[in-house]
Amino acid sequence: LKGENATVISFQIQFGIMIEDPVHRLAIAPLVKRFLRCNDQDVAQLKIFWQSAVVFGEQEVQRVRIPSLRLPASPLNNLIDDFILGFHIGQSELRDFHAQGVQQTTIREQLLSFAVQAKQISEVLMSELAQAGSPWPTYKPDPSLYSKFPNTSIPILAMTGTMDPQTPSNWLLRTSRVYNRLNQHIVHIPSAVHASTFPGRSTLRSGGPECGTRMAASFFESNGNALDQSCIQDLIPVDYAGQRNETKLLSEALFGTPDLWA
């Protein structure tokens, strides 16, 4: 793919975008298969994919910039919605990132999504940190709060998809050991991706609102006293074989053929 501006990191970014989408994620394994086989037909289809993926990636970036998806402007909300503050807290409290010297590729991979979405981190800052060999400037977490859950008996609904790479299902396993009182619900939605209440993220055979949305609605409508999980039995199976029409349309758009595994 010389001349297409396609690099290992750029494909990693595309995979990160695709794996959040319940349809586009189906193209990841067929894409890897084409890379490994790499015949003339594969090269031609990979070029089609790259051009399509660039457009899809730009659409996703625009999607996260839609004002309606952001909190209303105010000093507090601006602080809550700040990508760099979130990254700073994450590196200080959730990862052992500060113990490592920052290489150019590492800092780029860690911060790229925030830079793209918030335009708050520049290439200059990334380069300066990398050249200085400096770690990200983390803070020391408060030991009285670090890695601890609030002690509460209020009703809780916590949901995640079992195929969500951003907030993986095993995180909820730990949560379920803490929040197991009356009307505290920890729900794993089979095969669902990130943000399972969003359109298309936990789709049902019978149609209508997503399974995640239905469960949340039942919880809130009952003031936290009940949870209807029956929609889980109605979830549409993941179409790995590429048999459904929407998967064939995806394959046609990404590879120039309706056969996902051709």
Buried (B, 14 or more C-beta within 10 A) or exposed (E): BEEEEBEEEBBEBBBBBBBBBBBBBBBEEBBEBBEEEEEEBBEEBBBBBBEBBBEBBEEBEEEEEEEEEEEEEEEEEEEEBBBEEEBBBBBBBEEEBBEEEBEEEBBBBBBBBBBBEBEBBEEEEBEEBBEEEEBBEBEEEEEEEEEEEEEEEEBBBBBBBBBBEEBBBEEBEEBBEBBEEEBBBBBBBBBBBBBBBBEEBBBBEEEEBBBBBBBBEBBEEEEBEEBEBEBBEBBBEBBEEBEBEBBBEBBBBBBBBBEBEB
